[in-house]
């Protein structure tokens, strides 16, 4: 039961963080979406996806 409560808490916090980020970084989010779109257009197949994930981790 405590496990379920913990999971619910984590999801709630993450959702709140996401909403906050949307408010704070709406401009950066647009830039990021455009960058993501361009990057995804360049990528092909699974190898591209792996490289994209690694790129994302560097960006964060």
C-alpha positions in Angstrom: 0.0 0.0 0.0 2.8 2.4 0.9 4.4 1.6 -2.5 1.3 2.7 -4.3 1.2 5.9 -2.4 4.8 6.6 -3.2 4.2 6.0 -6.9 1.2 8.3 -6.8 3.3 11.0 -5.1 6.1 10.7 -7.6 3.7 11.0 -10.5 2.0 14.0 -9.0 5.3 15.8 -8.3 6.5 15.0 -11.9 3.3 16.3 -13.3 3.5 19.5 -11.3 7.2 19.9 -12.3 6.2 19.5 -16.0 3.5 22.1 -15.7 5.9 24.5 -14.0 8.5 23.9 -16.7 5.9 24.6 -19.4 5.1 28.0 -17.8 8.7 28.9 -17.2 10.2 27.7 -20.4 7.5 28.1 -23.0 9.9 29.9 -25.3 12.8 27.4 -24.7 10.2 24.6 -25.2 9.3 26.0 -28.7 13.0 26.2 -29.6 13.5 22.7 -28.2 10.6 21.3 -30.2 11.9 22.9 -33.4 15.4 21.4 -32.7 13.8 18.0 -31.9 11.8 18.1 -35.2 14.9 19.0 -37.2 16.9 16.3 -35.5 14.3 13.6 -35.9 14.0 14.4 -39.6 17.8 13.8 -39.9 17.6 10.5 -38.1 16.8 7.1 -39.6 16.3 3.8 -37.9 17.2 2.5 -34.5 20.8 3.6 -34.6 19.6 7.2 -35.1 17.2 6.8 -32.2 20.1 5.7 -29.9 22.2 8.6 -31.0 19.2 10.9 -30.4 18.8 9.7 -26.8 22.5 10.2 -26.1 22.2 13.7 -27.6 19.2 14.4 -25.3 21.1 13.2 -22.2 24.0 15.6 -23.1 21.5 18.5 -23.5 19.8 17.9 -20.1 
